[in-house]
Amino acid sequence: MAGLKARMSHAVTLHRQAAAAATAAASALDATRPAPADQREQHDLAERLRAAAAVLVPGWLGAPLDAQSEDTPLGGPGLPAFVRIGTAQPLDDARFPAVVPLLGTGHLTTDADTRDPRVAGLVRSILLRLLAAAPAGSLLVRGVDAATSGLLFAPFTPLTAAGLMPPPAADRTGLRAVLAEAEGWIRPARPAATRHHRRDHTLLLVIASLPELTEGADLARIAALAQDGPAAGLHLIVAGWPPPPLTEETTQPPLSHATMVALRNPYALVGNPPGASFGGTSPQPTAIGLNSPVFLDEDPPAHLIDRVCRELAVRLDAGSHLRLADLLPDEGDDLWTGDPSDGLVTTVGLAGDRAVTLRFDELTPHWLVGGRPGSGVSAFLVNMVYGLCTRYSPEALAIYLVDFAEGVSFSEFLPDERDSSWLPHVRAAGVEADRTYGLAVLRELDTELTRRSTKPAHHPTGLAPHHTTDPPDHTTDPVPPVPRILCVLAGFPVLTSLDDQLTSEANDLLERLARTGRGYGIHLILAGRTPLGGSLSYSPRDNLFGQFPVRVALPGGGEVLEPTNDAAVGLPLGAAVVNTAGGLGGPRGATRGHERVVRFPDPRAAPATLTELRHRLWTARPADSPAPTVFAGYAHHRLADDPTYRTLLADVDGSVDTSSGQPASAARPTVPAEPAALLGRTVDLAVTTATVPLGPVAGRHLAILGTSRAAAATLGAAARSVAAHHAPGSARFVVMSPTPETAEVASILVGDLRQWQEAIMVDASGLAEALTGDQPGYLVVFGMDGLPPDTLPAGLPSTLLHEGPARNVHLLSWWRQPQRLHHDLDGRAREEIAGMLFFDVPGAEVGLLLGRPVDWRPRPDRALLWDGQTDQTTIIIPFSDPADDRTPVGLISPGHATVGGRS
Ligand SMILES: Nc1ncnc2c1ncn2[C@@H]1O[C@H](COP(=O)(O)OP(=O)(O)OP(=O)(O)O)[C@@H](O)[C@H]1O
């Protein structure tokens, strides 16, 4: 009992002690809790900060965007200095807008990139606020977004048309182009005072997410831009900075002059702005940032972004609306009144209200034009071509157009299925052209240059006599005048992009034409989408580009100017720097007479006007004006549409229309006098039919080589075209397919041939008999290397190869394995077979058969034709689409148009 009493007493004591401790603790806590007066202070402070924010970030800059009315007017008196980034919430019930300085002060970084949706929302809301609040057009934006390939900026797309933001960069190349532009923006090319006056624009570089594994050197460039940017009107928003430190090289310190935002969950912490402290000088002089969690602004409503961007686009468009007509002679004026004696001149744009003209003459014979993709290179060239073609007649000016890039930039000058008119000045045009085509054009011009320089009497219309070495010869008949020639090579870096024979010849020709052409009325425009890939060199010893004094830099095209000339930095769409001193910079303003910034119209904005103009020029063309020859690199060519083939058919059967959709004035093709296999179209100016003659001379046979199925189709075309050469029933065809894969193609061919000629399908023994027999006929073999080895134990009989043609026996064969042909002819293929067509056969193997090195890289829709008579090789577009070629000879309906049309 006594024990129990003692335990109870101990428990009571413990309880009293615990109660006393709890009371003491409670009073201690009370003492440390913020006094009610402090809370009031916090609320007061929040209230004061809300009021300050209303002044610092009025309207678009600080309003909650989800409640922002679409009707809120855009623009403000000047560049906004502060912008809201979210809501600071120091207490549950105390909030105020979190505001940071940006434009005019520094930059903003977030430690996560825009793959964190909070950062994506923040970036888009800041961008929207700044665009809406800045004077329209004063803020230029460049975006980088690798993580979503530019999607982050998709809602801002209307800014592209407004010239405020090109499509965002999404990879390392794009990043580097953007960095180069920003570096150009801050380059101290001239005294600060001039710069300030010069730039009424601010450049905002928004890096939403860096490309994976961005190199240390590029990160260092970003850091350098941050260092020097604010003084030059360049500001950065970089999401994901510093980037993850993968290596020592890529470990980066915070950006200079930046306010840093660190993402926590669910709030963010905002560091001090550059050169200032949120804590002020007291009571927390050492605060490293805003002493409150901040909830970042969320993604603005898409309709709001759309509305702001569209209105900006409309405003800027209204302010700079130009029409093609503004660059042309008045509509009421006569066409072609220009005198080309001293050169050609055209208006390329307006500087203010003044027309700016450029010339092709002795001093400015050739032009170099550059701009990033989508910068308006095509628009500029189209304006220029129409400008010249309204001023000068087709007798005074002949134009050659080549576009190596994808796209159909010159197709509007050419006839097509819908509209058969064309620009009468255009002699030849290559759309999505092969390098080979470009070379063919240069060769043609070079021949013309030689002609003009060796026959002085052929001096061009109005080309003053001093262009010739001799005085005109008045004792002979007057010589027809020759026109000035303008050759436009768009996407020119493609032409010389490979280290091969073609590049070296093209470079030689370009240099000769550029150097000598000026005296003979031959002018060049090289136009390229930047980056030009190092094709430009500014060395004083650079012979080629030194011949191009006129430089036209469109947005992103500063590369065509001298490296220290930053005039093209920040150019909006629709503007260009035109420089007539080889891109040389120098002081701007009145003293920089050789350079102007011009605005030019988008000619395609009014397609009806463009069509009307083309028709006007076409209608006025001289009666004998030929249609341009068109090479469309993407087009497929069918035997059924081939003009030579159709003429052959017409000669045999007068009912066939030979026009093949070609303009009426297109010349009638020359039909081979002796039987010939038609194989495709050559990649050259005339896009002539590629043929292998099959006359009565030893070796007149055809071997097609390669595994491509297109090779089988071409063999079919060869057989059908030969059949068309002979009067009905006068030729015999023996067809064989040793391999099952081509059995159907072979049997269809036999069926088709039988409607016109005698044709039989044979097996191996039938073929052996035909190969060794003496009956005339064409032996057509699909997959010759599939023949059982015992069919022809001694290989191809030399009697067939040598004497066959004289007896009208010709072998048309397809070999998948070139080595087999080499072997069967004991290494004498080039002596025994006069026509070989190579598909997917590597250059080295072709060289083995031809006994000499050959510059050939197999590619789809192209084949290399070797002509044994001349030992020349030609790249051709083989006839395709065997299904269409099945139309029996003699039954082809007229009106297949392909040349120049997309198939
Ligand atoms: N002066 C202009 N004003 C406004 N928009 C223009 C102007 N010039 C071109 N554009 C528009 O810009 C876009 C790109 O123009 P264009 O095709 O001429 O450029 P590009 O540099 O040749 O492009 P790409 O490299 O894609 O071929 C088109 O949508 C065009 O309508």
The ligand as a Gaussian input file, in Angstrom:
#p B3LYP/6-31G(d) Opt

LIG

0 1
 N        8.355000      42.322000     -98.397000
 C        7.654000      41.451000     -97.693000
 N        6.759000      41.851000     -96.787000
 C        6.028000      40.967000     -96.080000
 N        6.116000      39.629000     -96.233000
 C        7.002000      39.175000     -97.113000
 C        7.820000      40.050000     -97.879000
 N        8.596000      39.314000     -98.674000
 C        8.299000      38.032000     -98.426000
 N        7.338000      37.951000     -97.487000
 C        6.751000      36.734000     -96.951000
 O        7.769000      36.027000     -96.274000
 C        7.706000      34.643000     -96.556000
 C        9.013000      34.180000     -97.165000
 O        9.206000      34.854000     -98.389000
 P       10.092000      34.254000     -99.552000
 O        9.545000      32.931000     -99.992000
 O       10.237000      35.298000    -100.581000
 O       11.433000      34.061000     -98.752000
 P       12.665000      33.113000     -99.074000
 O       13.782000      33.712000     -98.328000
 O       12.836000      32.919000    -100.534000
 O       12.134000      31.831000     -98.368000
 P       12.600000      30.335000     -98.508000
 O       13.970000      30.317000     -97.987000
 O       11.628000      29.620000     -97.618000
 O       12.434000      29.993000     -99.946000
 C        6.519000      34.459000     -97.491000
 O        5.419000      34.089000     -96.715000
 C        6.303000      35.829000     -98.073000
 O        4.955000      36.026000     -98.401000

